[in-house]
Amino acid sequence: MYYPTGAGSEPHHDYLAPTNAANRESIARSGQRVSTLVTYLNDVPEGGQTVFPQLGLAVSPIRGNACYFEYGDGKGGVDARSLHASAAVIRGEKWVMTKWMRERRFVAAGSQNSIR
């Protein structure tokens, strides 16, 4: 993902809300998302932290470092304290690679391997 100067993201959860029909279908195929790994691909001169407002935690984007957090309990439950955002990039730009882990192997919608 790319964040130019001034860009960030609003607070959100990475787990799938089962109240959304598309999310329910995705959960049925591949299980709930249970953790996230955000890898920082460049140094950001100012701003761009990954912020966890309910935990009072901020992780600075430093090239080669990563932020890993879990929010699944293995029984389909999730932890709302995993709410996070990207603070706006004040100076420079931010590049990250994000990987979401699932309870099971990911199966894309419409795939022949889809589980129903």
Biopython code that builds the backbone (N, CA, C, O; Angstrom):
import numpy as np
from Bio.PDB.StructureBuilder import StructureBuilder

atoms = [
    (1, "MET", "N", (0.839, -1.157, 0.000)),
    (1, "MET", "CA", (0.000, 0.000, 0.000)),
    (1, "MET", "C", (0.898, 1.238, 0.000)),
    (1, "MET", "O", (2.006, 1.232, 0.536)),
    (2, "TYR", "N", (0.394, 2.263, -0.601)),
    (2, "TYR", "CA", (1.144, 3.499, -0.737)),
    (2, "TYR", "C", (0.381, 4.642, -0.074)),
    (2, "TYR", "O", (-0.814, 4.822, -0.307)),
    (3, "TYR", "N", (1.083, 5.410, 0.753)),
    (3, "TYR", "CA", (0.528, 6.587, 1.407)),
    (3, "TYR", "C", (1.404, 7.792, 1.046)),
    (3, "TYR", "O", (2.518, 7.905, 1.558)),
    (4, "PRO", "N", (0.932, 8.692, 0.183)),
    (4, "PRO", "CA", (1.707, 9.900, -0.108)),
    (4, "PRO", "C", (1.610, 10.881, 1.062)),
    (4, "PRO", "O", (0.861, 10.646, 2.010)),
    (5, "THR", "N", (2.360, 11.973, 0.996)),
    (5, "THR", "CA", (2.289, 12.999, 2.027)),
    (5, "THR", "C", (0.827, 13.409, 2.238)),
    (5, "THR", "O", (0.098, 13.666, 1.280)),
    (6, "GLY", "N", (0.418, 13.465, 3.502)),
    (6, "GLY", "CA", (-0.952, 13.845, 3.858)),
    (6, "GLY", "C", (-1.919, 12.686, 3.983)),
    (6, "GLY", "O", (-3.009, 12.850, 4.530)),
    (7, "ALA", "N", (-1.543, 11.514, 3.487)),
    (7, "ALA", "CA", (-2.452, 10.364, 3.512)),
    (7, "ALA", "C", (-2.291, 9.551, 4.785)),
    (7, "ALA", "O", (-1.209, 9.493, 5.369)),
    (8, "GLY", "N", (-3.365, 8.934, 5.200)),
    (8, "GLY", "CA", (-3.398, 8.032, 6.344)),
    (8, "GLY", "C", (-4.637, 7.174, 6.191)),
    (8, "GLY", "O", (-5.211, 7.103, 5.104)),
    (9, "SER", "N", (-5.053, 6.530, 7.250)),
    (9, "SER", "CA", (-6.302, 5.769, 7.201)),
    (9, "SER", "C", (-7.076, 5.993, 8.492)),
    (9, "SER", "O", (-6.498, 6.266, 9.544)),
    (10, "GLU", "N", (-8.376, 5.873, 8.391)),
    (10, "GLU", "CA", (-9.255, 6.002, 9.547)),
    (10, "GLU", "C", (-9.146, 4.751, 10.414)),
    (10, "GLU", "O", (-8.744, 3.699, 9.917)),
    (11, "PRO", "N", (-9.491, 4.840, 11.689)),
    (11, "PRO", "CA", (-9.478, 3.648, 12.545)),
    (11, "PRO", "C", (-10.411, 2.559, 11.984)),
    (11, "PRO", "O", (-11.537, 2.830, 11.568)),
    (12, "HIS", "N", (-9.907, 1.338, 11.988)),
    (12, "HIS", "CA", (-10.670, 0.205, 11.449)),
    (12, "HIS", "C", (-10.149, -1.097, 12.060)),
    (12, "HIS", "O", (-9.085, -1.137, 12.678)),
    (13, "HIS", "N", (-10.923, -2.141, 11.867)),
    (13, "HIS", "CA", (-10.513, -3.500, 12.244)),
    (13, "HIS", "C", (-10.190, -4.258, 10.969)),
    (13, "HIS", "O", (-10.788, -3.999, 9.925)),
    (14, "ASP", "N", (-9.260, -5.181, 11.040)),
    (14, "ASP", "CA", (-8.939, -6.011, 9.879)),
    (14, "ASP", "C", (-9.768, -7.287, 9.832)),
    (14, "ASP", "O", (-9.831, -7.942, 8.792)),
    (15, "TYR", "N", (-10.397, -7.646, 10.931)),
    (15, "TYR", "CA", (-11.249, -8.840, 10.883)),
    (15, "TYR", "C", (-12.506, -8.537, 10.081)),
    (15, "TYR", "O", (-12.877, -7.379, 9.891)),
    (16, "LEU", "N", (-13.144, -9.588, 9.622)),
    (16, "LEU", "CA", (-14.328, -9.465, 8.770)),
    (16, "LEU", "C", (-15.592, -9.415, 9.621)),
    (16, "LEU", "O", (-15.815, -10.283, 10.465)),
    (17, "ALA", "N", (-16.408, -8.406, 9.396)),
    (17, "ALA", "CA", (-17.669, -8.262, 10.132)),
    (17, "ALA", "C", (-18.700, -9.217, 9.542)),
    (17, "ALA", "O", (-19.069, -9.077, 8.376)),
    (18, "PRO", "N", (-19.172, -10.191, 10.333)),
    (18, "PRO", "CA", (-20.122, -11.167, 9.799)),
    (18, "PRO", "C", (-21.499, -10.571, 9.496)),
    (18, "PRO", "O", (-22.357, -11.262, 8.948)),
    (19, "THR", "N", (-21.722, -9.312, 9.839)),
    (19, "THR", "CA", (-22.993, -8.661, 9.510)),
    (19, "THR", "C", (-23.065, -8.293, 8.036)),
    (19, "THR", "O", (-24.144, -7.989, 7.526)),
    (20, "ASN", "N", (-21.920, -8.315, 7.339)),
    (20, "ASN", "CA", (-21.841, -7.998, 5.914)),
    (20, "ASN", "C", (-21.935, -9.315, 5.126)),
    (20, "ASN", "O", (-21.190, -10.255, 5.401)),
    (21, "ALA", "N", (-22.850, -9.381, 4.146)),
    (21, "ALA", "CA", (-23.080, -10.626, 3.393)),
    (21, "ALA", "C", (-21.816, -11.127, 2.702)),
    (21, "ALA", "O", (-21.523, -12.322, 2.749)),
    (22, "ALA", "N", (-21.066, -10.236, 2.065)),
    (22, "ALA", "CA", (-19.831, -10.650, 1.380)),
    (22, "ALA", "C", (-18.822, -11.200, 2.387)),
    (22, "ALA", "O", (-18.123, -12.172, 2.097)),
    (23, "ASN", "N", (-18.744, -10.583, 3.569)),
    (23, "ASN", "CA", (-17.837, -11.081, 4.604)),
    (23, "ASN", "C", (-18.266, -12.456, 5.090)),
    (23, "ASN", "O", (-17.419, -13.323, 5.302)),
    (24, "ARG", "N", (-19.564, -12.673, 5.272)),
    (24, "ARG", "CA", (-20.057, -13.992, 5.702)),
    (24, "ARG", "C", (-19.638, -15.061, 4.702)),
    (24, "ARG", "O", (-19.209, -16.147, 5.090)),
    (25, "GLU", "N", (-19.763, -14.752, 3.419)),
    (25, "GLU", "CA", (-19.364, -15.715, 2.380)),
    (25, "GLU", "C", (-17.863, -15.984, 2.432)),
    (25, "GLU", "O", (-17.429, -17.127, 2.289)),
    (26, "SER", "N", (-17.081, -14.945, 2.633)),
    (26, "SER", "CA", (-15.631, -15.098, 2.716)),
    (26, "SER", "C", (-15.242, -15.919, 3.946)),
    (26, "SER", "O", (-14.359, -16.774, 3.871)),
    (27, "ILE", "N", (-15.895, -15.661, 5.067)),
    (27, "ILE", "CA", (-15.635, -16.430, 6.300)),
    (27, "ILE", "C", (-15.992, -17.898, 6.085)),
    (27, "ILE", "O", (-15.275, -18.783, 6.550)),
    (28, "ALA", "N", (-17.095, -18.163, 5.383)),
    (28, "ALA", "CA", (-17.496, -19.549, 5.117)),
    (28, "ALA", "C", (-16.452, -20.273, 4.269)),
    (28, "ALA", "O", (-16.186, -21.455, 4.489)),
    (29, "ARG", "N", (-15.862, -19.573, 3.302)),
    (29, "ARG", "CA", (-14.859, -20.187, 2.424)),
    (29, "ARG", "C", (-13.521, -20.373, 3.120)),
    (29, "ARG", "O", (-12.912, -21.438, 3.014)),
    (30, "SER", "N", (-13.051, -19.341, 3.837)),
    (30, "SER", "CA", (-11.660, -19.310, 4.286)),
    (30, "SER", "C", (-11.475, -19.089, 5.777)),
    (30, "SER", "O", (-10.345, -19.058, 6.264)),
    (31, "GLY", "N", (-12.570, -18.937, 6.505)),
    (31, "GLY", "CA", (-12.452, -18.642, 7.924)),
    (31, "GLY", "C", (-12.224, -17.157, 8.156)),
    (31, "GLY", "O", (-11.988, -16.389, 7.223)),
    (32, "GLN", "N", (-12.300, -16.775, 9.418)),
    (32, "GLN", "CA", (-12.115, -15.397, 9.836)),
    (32, "GLN", "C", (-10.644, -15.004, 9.707)),
    (32, "GLN", "O", (-9.763, -15.857, 9.819)),
    (33, "ARG", "N", (-10.377, -13.729, 9.472)),
    (33, "ARG", "CA", (-9.015, -13.228, 9.603)),
    (33, "ARG", "C", (-8.673, -13.267, 11.083)),
    (33, "ARG", "O", (-9.505, -12.918, 11.921)),
    (34, "VAL", "N", (-7.455, -13.691, 11.413)),
    (34, "VAL", "CA", (-7.075, -13.825, 12.821)),
    (34, "VAL", "C", (-5.871, -12.971, 13.214)),
    (34, "VAL", "O", (-5.647, -12.730, 14.400)),
    (35, "SER", "N", (-5.093, -12.510, 12.230)),
    (35, "SER", "CA", (-3.942, -11.660, 12.551)),
    (35, "SER", "C", (-3.501, -10.901, 11.306)),
    (35, "SER", "O", (-3.873, -11.234, 10.181)),
    (36, "THR", "N", (-2.698, -9.871, 11.547)),
    (36, "THR", "CA", (-2.191, -9.014, 10.468)),
    (36, "THR", "C", (-0.698, -8.810, 10.669)),
    (36, "THR", "O", (-0.220, -8.677, 11.795)),
    (37, "LEU", "N", (0.028, -8.786, 9.559)),
    (37, "LEU", "CA", (1.442, -8.432, 9.549)),
    (37, "LEU", "C", (1.608, -7.243, 8.602)),
    (37, "LEU", "O", (1.335, -7.352, 7.407)),
    (38, "VAL", "N", (2.054, -6.112, 9.140)),
    (38, "VAL", "CA", (2.329, -4.921, 8.338)),
    (38, "VAL", "C", (3.847, -4.762, 8.302)),
    (38, "VAL", "O", (4.480, -4.577, 9.342)),
    (39, "THR", "N", (4.428, -4.834, 7.107)),
    (39, "THR", "CA", (5.865, -4.684, 6.943)),
    (39, "THR", "C", (6.141, -3.321, 6.320)),
    (39, "THR", "O", (5.552, -2.958, 5.302)),
    (40, "TYR", "N", (7.041, -2.579, 6.944)),
    (40, "TYR", "CA", (7.375, -1.231, 6.483)),
    (40, "TYR", "C", (8.493, -1.321, 5.453)),
    (40, "TYR", "O", (9.563, -1.860, 5.735)),
    (41, "LEU", "N", (8.243, -0.792, 4.261)),
    (41, "LEU", "CA", (9.176, -0.930, 3.143)),
    (41, "LEU", "C", (10.107, 0.267, 2.972)),
    (41, "LEU", "O", (11.047, 0.218, 2.178)),
    (42, "ASN", "N", (9.845, 1.342, 3.716)),
    (42, "ASN", "CA", (10.731, 2.504, 3.655)),
    (42, "ASN", "C", (10.675, 3.245, 4.990)),
    (42, "ASN", "O", (9.751, 3.052, 5.780)),
    (43, "ASP", "N", (11.667, 4.087, 5.228)),
    (43, "ASP", "CA", (11.642, 4.983, 6.383)),
    (43, "ASP", "C", (10.740, 6.161, 6.050)),
    (43, "ASP", "O", (10.791, 6.686, 4.938)),
    (44, "VAL", "N", (9.926, 6.575, 6.991)),
    (44, "VAL", "CA", (9.078, 7.750, 6.809)),
    (44, "VAL", "C", (9.674, 8.861, 7.671)),
    (44, "VAL", "O", (9.766, 8.706, 8.888)),
    (45, "PRO", "N", (10.078, 9.974, 7.067)),
    (45, "PRO", "CA", (10.734, 11.033, 7.837)),
    (45, "PRO", "C", (9.880, 11.592, 8.975)),
    (45, "PRO", "O", (10.402, 11.944, 10.033)),
    (46, "GLU", "N", (8.555, 11.673, 8.751)),
    (46, "GLU", "CA", (7.691, 12.195, 9.814)),
    (46, "GLU", "C", (6.262, 11.710, 9.596)),
    (46, "GLU", "O", (5.726, 11.791, 8.491)),
    (47, "GLY", "N", (5.644, 11.196, 10.689)),
    (47, "GLY", "CA", (4.266, 10.709, 10.631)),
    (47, "GLY", "C", (4.194, 9.269, 10.148)),
    (47, "GLY", "O", (5.207, 8.574, 10.076)),
    (48, "GLY", "N", (2.978, 8.828, 9.815)),
    (48, "GLY", "CA", (2.767, 7.506, 9.240)),
    (48, "GLY", "C", (2.758, 6.352, 10.221)),
    (48, "GLY", "O", (2.788, 5.196, 9.799)),
    (49, "GLN", "N", (2.716, 6.627, 11.529)),
    (49, "GLN", "CA", (2.720, 5.535, 12.504)),
    (49, "GLN", "C", (1.445, 4.697, 12.380)),
    (49, "GLN", "O", (0.390, 5.197, 11.989)),
    (50, "THR", "N", (1.567, 3.423, 12.717)),
    (50, "THR", "CA", (0.402, 2.561, 12.892)),
    (50, "THR", "C", (-0.040, 2.762, 14.334)),
    (50, "THR", "O", (0.703, 2.463, 15.268)),
    (51, "VAL", "N", (-1.251, 3.270, 14.506)),
    (51, "VAL", "CA", (-1.744, 3.698, 15.812)),
    (51, "VAL", "C", (-2.863, 2.770, 16.277)),
    (51, "VAL", "O", (-3.785, 2.457, 15.524)),
    (52, "PHE", "N", (-2.763, 2.338, 17.537)),
    (52, "PHE", "CA", (-3.801, 1.526, 18.183)),
    (52, "PHE", "C", (-4.414, 2.393, 19.289)),
    (52, "PHE", "O", (-3.911, 2.396, 20.412)),
    (53, "PRO", "N", (-5.500, 3.134, 18.986)),
    (53, "PRO", "CA", (-6.023, 4.120, 19.938)),
    (53, "PRO", "C", (-6.516, 3.529, 21.258)),
    (53, "PRO", "O", (-6.361, 4.162, 22.303)),
    (54, "GLN", "N", (-7.098, 2.346, 21.238)),
    (54, "GLN", "CA", (-7.611, 1.751, 22.479)),
    (54, "GLN", "C", (-6.498, 1.214, 23.363)),
    (54, "GLN", "O", (-6.699, 1.001, 24.558)),
    (55, "LEU", "N", (-5.329, 0.995, 22.784)),
    (55, "LEU", "CA", (-4.196, 0.469, 23.542)),
    (55, "LEU", "C", (-3.177, 1.547, 23.885)),
    (55, "LEU", "O", (-2.253, 1.299, 24.659)),
    (56, "GLY", "N", (-3.333, 2.739, 23.319)),
    (56, "GLY", "CA", (-2.363, 3.803, 23.560)),
    (56, "GLY", "C", (-1.001, 3.472, 22.985)),
    (56, "GLY", "O", (0.023, 3.787, 23.591)),
    (57, "LEU", "N", (-0.977, 2.838, 21.817)),
    (57, "LEU", "CA", (0.260, 2.348, 21.214)),
    (57, "LEU", "C", (0.404, 2.899, 19.802)),
    (57, "LEU", "O", (-0.578, 2.990, 19.065)),
    (58, "ALA", "N", (1.624, 3.268, 19.424)),
    (58, "ALA", "CA", (1.929, 3.701, 18.063)),
    (58, "ALA", "C", (3.243, 3.058, 17.632)),
    (58, "ALA", "O", (4.217, 3.046, 18.385)),
    (59, "VAL", "N", (3.258, 2.525, 16.411)),
    (59, "VAL", "CA", (4.449, 1.874, 15.869)),
    (59, "VAL", "C", (4.977, 2.728, 14.721)),
    (59, "VAL", "O", (4.261, 2.998, 13.757)),
    (60, "SER", "N", (6.229, 3.147, 14.831)),
    (60, "SER", "CA", (6.830, 3.997, 13.800)),
    (60, "SER", "C", (7.224, 3.177, 12.583)),
    (60, "SER", "O", (7.744, 2.070, 12.719)),
    (61, "PRO", "N", (6.980, 3.717, 11.391)),
    (61, "PRO", "CA", (7.343, 2.996, 10.162)),
    (61, "PRO", "C", (8.833, 3.129, 9.861)),
    (61, "PRO", "O", (9.296, 4.174, 9.403)),
    (62, "ILE", "N", (9.564, 2.071, 10.121)),
    (62, "ILE", "CA", (11.007, 2.026, 9.888)),
    (62, "ILE", "C", (11.286, 0.879, 8.914)),
    (62, "ILE", "O", (10.881, -0.260, 9.147)),
    (63, "ARG", "N", (11.971, 1.191, 7.839)),
    (63, "ARG", "CA", (12.255, 0.198, 6.798)),
    (63, "ARG", "C", (12.792, -1.095, 7.402)),
    (63, "ARG", "O", (13.724, -1.081, 8.207)),
    (64, "GLY", "N", (12.184, -2.219, 6.998)),
    (64, "GLY", "CA", (12.631, -3.533, 7.450)),
    (64, "GLY", "C", (11.959, -4.008, 8.719)),
    (64, "GLY", "O", (12.027, -5.196, 9.036)),
    (65, "ASN", "N", (11.311, -3.119, 9.459)),
    (65, "ASN", "CA", (10.569, -3.518, 10.655)),
    (65, "ASN", "C", (9.156, -3.914, 10.269)),
    (65, "ASN", "O", (8.687, -3.611, 9.172)),
    (66, "ALA", "N", (8.487, -4.592, 11.181)),
    (66, "ALA", "CA", (7.115, -5.017, 10.932)),
    (66, "ALA", "C", (6.313, -4.915, 12.219)),
    (66, "ALA", "O", (6.861, -4.924, 13.322)),
    (67, "CYS", "N", (5.011, -4.818, 12.048)),
    (67, "CYS", "CA", (4.062, -4.793, 13.161)),
    (67, "CYS", "C", (3.120, -5.977, 12.971)),
    (67, "CYS", "O", (2.397, -6.053, 11.978)),
    (68, "TYR", "N", (3.135, -6.895, 13.927)),
    (68, "TYR", "CA", (2.272, -8.079, 13.871)),
    (68, "TYR", "C", (1.287, -7.989, 15.024)),
    (68, "TYR", "O", (1.679, -7.725, 16.161)),
    (69, "PHE", "N", (-0.003, -8.209, 14.732)),
    (69, "PHE", "CA", (-0.979, -8.228, 15.810)),
    (69, "PHE", "C", (-2.066, -9.258, 15.520)),
    (69, "PHE", "O", (-2.468, -9.476, 14.377)),
    (70, "GLU", "N", (-2.520, -9.879, 16.598)),
    (70, "GLU", "CA", (-3.561, -10.907, 16.525)),
    (70, "GLU", "C", (-4.869, -10.355, 17.055)),
    (70, "GLU", "O", (-4.889, -9.480, 17.921)),
    (71, "TYR", "N", (-5.968, -10.883, 16.519)),
    (71, "TYR", "CA", (-7.289, -10.471, 16.994)),
    (71, "TYR", "C", (-8.290, -11.601, 16.943)),
    (71, "TYR", "O", (-9.465, -11.388, 17.241)),
    (72, "GLY", "N", (-7.867, -12.790, 16.578)),
    (72, "GLY", "CA", (-8.751, -13.949, 16.550)),
    (72, "GLY", "C", (-8.449, -14.872, 17.705)),
    (72, "GLY", "O", (-7.306, -14.980, 18.150)),
    (73, "ASP", "N", (-9.488, -15.541, 18.190)),
    (73, "ASP", "CA", (-9.288, -16.433, 19.341)),
    (73, "ASP", "C", (-9.345, -17.913, 18.963)),
    (73, "ASP", "O", (-9.349, -18.768, 19.849)),
    (74, "GLY", "N", (-9.390, -18.230, 17.675)),
    (74, "GLY", "CA", (-9.427, -19.622, 17.240)),
    (74, "GLY", "C", (-10.816, -20.241, 17.286)),
    (74, "GLY", "O", (-11.004, -21.378, 16.854)),
    (75, "LYS", "N", (-11.784, -19.506, 17.805)),
    (75, "LYS", "CA", (-13.165, -19.999, 17.877)),
    (75, "LYS", "C", (-14.107, -19.072, 17.119)),
    (75, "LYS", "O", (-15.323, -19.127, 17.306)),
    (76, "GLY", "N", (-13.542, -18.215, 16.258)),
    (76, "GLY", "CA", (-14.347, -17.274, 15.489)),
    (76, "GLY", "C", (-14.582, -15.951, 16.193)),
    (76, "GLY", "O", (-15.194, -15.049, 15.623)),
    (77, "GLY", "N", (-14.101, -15.819, 17.436)),
    (77, "GLY", "CA", (-14.232, -14.566, 18.172)),
    (77, "GLY", "C", (-13.117, -13.606, 17.796)),
    (77, "GLY", "O", (-12.057, -14.023, 17.329)),
    (78, "VAL", "N", (-13.363, -12.320, 18.001)),
    (78, "VAL", "CA", (-12.377, -11.292, 17.653)),
    (78, "VAL", "C", (-12.221, -10.303, 18.808)),
    (78, "VAL", "O", (-13.093, -10.194, 19.670)),
    (79, "ASP", "N", (-11.106, -9.590, 18.812)),
    (79, "ASP", "CA", (-10.782, -8.628, 19.861)),
    (79, "ASP", "C", (-10.888, -7.209, 19.302)),
    (79, "ASP", "O", (-10.073, -6.803, 18.474)),
    (80, "ALA", "N", (-11.882, -6.466, 19.752)),
    (80, "ALA", "CA", (-12.128, -5.108, 19.262)),
    (80, "ALA", "C", (-10.991, -4.153, 19.592)),
    (80, "ALA", "O", (-10.891, -3.086, 18.987)),
    (81, "ARG", "N", (-10.126, -4.519, 20.547)),
    (81, "ARG", "CA", (-8.997, -3.647, 20.885)),
    (81, "ARG", "C", (-7.953, -3.582, 19.771)),
    (81, "ARG", "O", (-6.999, -2.810, 19.856)),
    (82, "SER", "N", (-8.133, -4.390, 18.733)),
    (82, "SER", "CA", (-7.213, -4.358, 17.590)),
    (82, "SER", "C", (-7.530, -3.203, 16.641)),
    (82, "SER", "O", (-6.927, -3.099, 15.573)),
    (83, "LEU", "N", (-8.456, -2.347, 17.015)),
    (83, "LEU", "CA", (-8.757, -1.148, 16.228)),
    (83, "LEU", "C", (-7.452, -0.402, 15.965)),
    (83, "LEU", "O", (-6.680, -0.158, 16.892)),
    (84, "HIS", "N", (-7.203, -0.040, 14.712)),
    (84, "HIS", "CA", (-5.957, 0.633, 14.364)),
    (84, "HIS", "C", (-6.170, 1.568, 13.181)),
    (84, "HIS", "O", (-7.189, 1.505, 12.493)),
    (85, "ALA", "N", (-5.193, 2.432, 12.961)),
    (85, "ALA", "CA", (-5.230, 3.393, 11.864)),
    (85, "ALA", "C", (-3.808, 3.704, 11.453)),
    (85, "ALA", "O", (-2.851, 3.377, 12.155)),
    (86, "SER", "N", (-3.687, 4.341, 10.306)),
    (86, "SER", "CA", (-2.389, 4.886, 9.908)),
    (86, "SER", "C", (-2.460, 6.389, 10.118)),
    (86, "SER", "O", (-3.302, 7.065, 9.528)),
    (87, "ALA", "N", (-1.571, 6.912, 10.962)),
    (87, "ALA", "CA", (-1.479, 8.359, 11.120)),
    (87, "ALA", "C", (-1.056, 8.949, 9.776)),
    (87, "ALA", "O", (-0.365, 8.299, 8.990)),
    (88, "ALA", "N", (-1.475, 10.176, 9.525)),
    (88, "ALA", "CA", (-1.118, 10.835, 8.268)),
    (88, "ALA", "C", (0.397, 10.960, 8.128)),
    (88, "ALA", "O", (1.109, 11.217, 9.098)),
    (89, "VAL", "N", (0.866, 10.773, 6.911)),
    (89, "VAL", "CA", (2.275, 11.001, 6.593)),
    (89, "VAL", "C", (2.469, 12.517, 6.532)),
    (89, "VAL", "O", (1.835, 13.193, 5.722)),
    (90, "ILE", "N", (3.332, 13.043, 7.377)),
    (90, "ILE", "CA", (3.560, 14.487, 7.433)),
    (90, "ILE", "C", (4.642, 14.911, 6.448)),
    (90, "ILE", "O", (4.535, 15.947, 5.790)),
    (91, "ARG", "N", (5.683, 14.092, 6.360)),
    (91, "ARG", "CA", (6.790, 14.381, 5.453)),
    (91, "ARG", "C", (7.246, 13.087, 4.827)),
    (91, "ARG", "O", (7.451, 12.096, 5.529)),
    (92, "GLY", "N", (7.409, 13.078, 3.504)),
    (92, "GLY", "CA", (7.837, 11.877, 2.793)),
    (92, "GLY", "C", (6.651, 11.073, 2.300)),
    (92, "GLY", "O", (5.579, 11.617, 2.036)),
    (93, "GLU", "N", (6.853, 9.788, 2.181)),
    (93, "GLU", "CA", (5.808, 8.860, 1.758)),
    (93, "GLU", "C", (5.984, 7.561, 2.515)),
    (93, "GLU", "O", (7.034, 7.306, 3.104)),
    (94, "LYS", "N", (4.939, 6.737, 2.494)),
    (94, "LYS", "CA", (4.964, 5.472, 3.238)),
    (94, "LYS", "C", (4.550, 4.342, 2.302)),
    (94, "LYS", "O", (3.536, 4.424, 1.608)),
    (95, "TRP", "N", (5.357, 3.291, 2.302)),
    (95, "TRP", "CA", (5.053, 2.068, 1.562)),
    (95, "TRP", "C", (5.019, 0.916, 2.563)),
    (95, "TRP", "O", (5.956, 0.735, 3.340)),
    (96, "VAL", "N", (3.947, 0.146, 2.542)),
    (96, "VAL", "CA", (3.831, -1.024, 3.418)),
    (96, "VAL", "C", (3.331, -2.223, 2.624)),
    (96, "VAL", "O", (2.690, -2.083, 1.583)),
    (97, "MET", "N", (3.638, -3.383, 3.137)),
    (97, "MET", "CA", (3.098, -4.629, 2.612)),
    (97, "MET", "C", (2.293, -5.247, 3.758)),
    (97, "MET", "O", (2.808, -5.420, 4.863)),
    (98, "THR", "N", (1.042, -5.575, 3.490)),
    (98, "THR", "CA", (0.167, -6.120, 4.523)),
    (98, "THR", "C", (-0.237, -7.541, 4.164)),
    (98, "THR", "O", (-0.585, -7.831, 3.019)),
    (99, "LYS", "N", (-0.185, -8.422, 5.155)),
    (99, "LYS", "CA", (-0.621, -9.814, 4.987)),
    (99, "LYS", "C", (-1.616, -10.136, 6.093)),
    (99, "LYS", "O", (-1.325, -9.954, 7.275)),
    (100, "TRP", "N", (-2.799, -10.619, 5.699)),
    (100, "TRP", "CA", (-3.810, -11.041, 6.671)),
    (100, "TRP", "C", (-3.797, -12.561, 6.749)),
    (100, "TRP", "O", (-3.876, -13.240, 5.725)),
    (101, "MET", "N", (-3.697, -13.095, 7.961)),
    (101, "MET", "CA", (-3.743, -14.540, 8.162)),
    (101, "MET", "C", (-5.181, -14.948, 8.474)),
    (101, "MET", "O", (-5.925, -14.204, 9.113)),
    (102, "ARG", "N", (-5.556, -16.126, 8.020)),
    (102, "ARG", "CA", (-6.906, -16.661, 8.181)),
    (102, "ARG", "C", (-6.890, -17.935, 9.026)),
    (102, "ARG", "O", (-5.841, -18.522, 9.292)),
    (103, "GLU", "N", (-8.071, -18.331, 9.428)),
    (103, "GLU", "CA", (-8.213, -19.597, 10.158)),
    (103, "GLU", "C", (-7.889, -20.783, 9.261)),
    (103, "GLU", "O", (-7.388, -21.806, 9.728)),
    (104, "ARG", "N", (-8.177, -20.639, 7.971)),
    (104, "ARG", "CA", (-7.922, -21.707, 6.995)),
    (104, "ARG", "C", (-7.291, -21.099, 5.741)),
    (104, "ARG", "O", (-7.172, -19.881, 5.610)),
    (105, "ARG", "N", (-6.900, -21.966, 4.843)),
    (105, "ARG", "CA", (-6.344, -21.537, 3.548)),
    (105, "ARG", "C", (-7.352, -20.629, 2.834)),
    (105, "ARG", "O", (-8.550, -20.913, 2.821)),
    (106, "PHE", "N", (-6.857, -19.536, 2.242)),
    (106, "PHE", "CA", (-7.723, -18.592, 1.540)),
    (106, "PHE", "C", (-8.244, -19.200, 0.248)),
    (106, "PHE", "O", (-7.483, -19.768, -0.535)),
    (107, "VAL", "N", (-9.546, -19.076, 0.032)),
    (107, "VAL", "CA", (-10.194, -19.513, -1.194)),
    (107, "VAL", "C", (-10.923, -18.295, -1.763)),
    (107, "VAL", "O", (-11.808, -17.738, -1.113)),
    (108, "ALA", "N", (-10.551, -17.887, -2.969)),
    (108, "ALA", "CA", (-11.155, -16.711, -3.596)),
    (108, "ALA", "C", (-12.597, -16.980, -3.998)),
    (108, "ALA", "O", (-12.963, -18.116, -4.298)),
    (109, "ALA", "N", (-13.406, -15.944, -4.004)),
    (109, "ALA", "CA", (-14.795, -16.048, -4.438)),
    (109, "ALA", "C", (-14.831, -16.554, -5.882)),
    (109, "ALA", "O", (-14.049, -16.104, -6.720)),
    (110, "GLY", "N", (-15.723, -17.475, -6.165)),
    (110, "GLY", "CA", (-15.846, -18.015, -7.516)),
    (110, "GLY", "C", (-14.833, -19.083, -7.855)),
    (110, "GLY", "O", (-14.856, -19.625, -8.960)),
    (111, "SER", "N", (-13.945, -19.398, -6.931)),
    (111, "SER", "CA", (-12.931, -20.411, -7.171)),
    (111, "SER", "C", (-13.573, -21.793, -7.224)),
    (111, "SER", "O", (-14.570, -22.046, -6.547)),
    (112, "GLN", "N", (-13.005, -22.676, -8.022)),
    (112, "GLN", "CA", (-13.511, -24.051, -8.096)),
    (112, "GLN", "C", (-13.299, -24.778, -6.794)),
    (112, "GLN", "O", (-13.962, -25.780, -6.527)),
    (113, "ASN", "N", (-12.376, -24.285, -5.967)),
    (113, "ASN", "CA", (-12.092, -24.913, -4.673)),
    (113, "ASN", "C", (-12.954, -24.345, -3.555)),
    (113, "ASN", "O", (-12.723, -24.627, -2.380)),
    (114, "SER", "N", (-13.950, -23.546, -3.925)),
    (114, "SER", "CA", (-14.794, -22.881, -2.940)),
    (114, "SER", "C", (-15.517, -23.901, -2.066)),
    (114, "SER", "O", (-16.046, -24.898, -2.556)),
    (115, "ILE", "N", (-15.528, -23.627, -0.758)),
    (115, "ILE", "CA", (-16.208, -24.493, 0.219)),
    (115, "ILE", "C", (-17.583, -23.915, 0.479)),
    (115, "ILE", "O", (-17.695, -22.729, 0.789)),
    (116, "ARG", "N", (-18.593, -24.681, 0.370)),
    (116, "ARG", "CA", (-19.972, -24.214, 0.630)),
    (116, "ARG", "C", (-20.592, -25.019, 1.724)),
    (116, "ARG", "O", (-21.743, -24.781, 2.088)),
]
sb = StructureBuilder()
sb.init_structure("model")
sb.init_model(0)
sb.init_chain("A")
sb.init_seg("    ")
for serial, (resi, resn, name, xyz) in enumerate(atoms, 1):
    if name == "N":
        sb.init_residue(resn, " ", resi, " ")
    sb.init_atom(name, np.array(xyz, "f"), 0.0, 1.0, " ", f" {name:<3s}", serial, name[0])
structure = sb.get_structure()
